[in-house]
Amino acid sequence: MGRHAAKGSSMMQASLTLREPRADEGPATAPIRTYVLQGQVLVAESLRLALDQEPDILVVGSQSTTSLAVDRILHARADVVLLDVSLDAVELAAQLRCSSASPRVIVISTDLGTELFLSCAEAGIIGFLPNSATLTEVASAIRRAHAGWSVLTIEQVATLVGGHERRPSHAFDAEVCKKLSVREREVLQVVATGASIAETAAELCMSSHTAQTHLKNAMRKLNATSKLAAVMIAIRGGVVSE
């Protein structure tokens, strides 16, 4: 993982580290509780140690296998999960999504093919990082995910929208999308192009505050945990087009 990651030996035993914040650590606001799930022992440990230096991020657990991963992540009350795509990422994300307090999941991968990328997004994964990402990029992604935003490149947004051609609408998504107002659909349509809130507001001739309100209302109506999830539901529901 950039300069902070090292290759782990396949002969090493999987590690598990859990911790709670010390009484004297962290800023006044609650730190972002982060769980690291990486296939290589040394990568998991390197990420844990590096991220623990960030004042607003608290690594509440790390491990290098999927054993009891979902239970441990939920028990640790993680806000964000850094997940190695090779560790049954789609299945784990889908299980976490079904929980009442599902964390936001960011996948780390060297190469994410289109079909796997679309499957990850449909499972509720909201961010994607390359293995070459620096600590600064990883920390920034964690903060964005925790704030409710997706961590996507323009190319990845285009892949999501383009993938709609091969994936049919779902009856449930079509039904829930009927709750959306005209303005909420318009905001989601512009957001689906990769536009920021400010760009969306300018496109629709409204204030950024109004655009943000419409987006939040759409996410609430669709029971979406992120902007990306809301866009995906709207695409599958047939109210957002390419």
C-alpha positions, 0 to 999 in steps of 0.5 A: 500500500504505497510506501506503507505496505510490505509483502506478507509471507503466505506461510504467516498466520493470519493476524487479528487486532482489536482495540478500543480508544484510550481515554486520553486520545483523539480529537473532541469529535468521535474518530472514524472507526475503521476496520482493516481487512486485508489478505496479507498480514503485513499489509493489514498491520502496516495499514493499521499502524499508519492510519492510527497516526491520523488524529481523526481515524481510529482502527478498531480492528484488523485481520487478514482472513474472512474468518468471523469477519462480519461479526467482528466488524459489527462488534467493533462498530466500524464506520468504514471498512477497508476491504481487500477485493480478493477476500470475497469482497462482494459476499462480505459487503452484501452481508454487511449491507443487511445489518442494521448498522452497516459500515461503509465499505472501500475496496482495495484492488490492483485490477478491478474488472468491469463485471466485478466492479459492477457486482461490488457496487451493487453489493453496497461498496461505495469506494475503490482504491488501487493498491498503490494508493498513498496513506494520504489518499487512503485517509482521504477516502475514509473521510469521504466515505464516512461523510456519506460520499462515494470514492469513485473516478470519472471512469468508474462512474461511466462504467456504472452508468454504462453497465445499466445496458447489460443489467435489467431493472429490478421491480423493487427498485422501480417501485421504490423510485416512484417515491422520488419527486421530479427534482430529486430524479433530476438531481440524481440524473446529474449526479450520475454523470460524476458531477459534484453538488456545486456542478449539479446545482449550477446545471439545474439552476438551484443553490448548492444547499437545495441540491444537497437537500434534494439528494439527501431526501432521495437517499432517505426515500431509497434507503440508500447509505450513500450517493453512489447507492442512490444512483445505482438504485435509480439506474436499476429502477429506470428513473436515471438513464445514461 
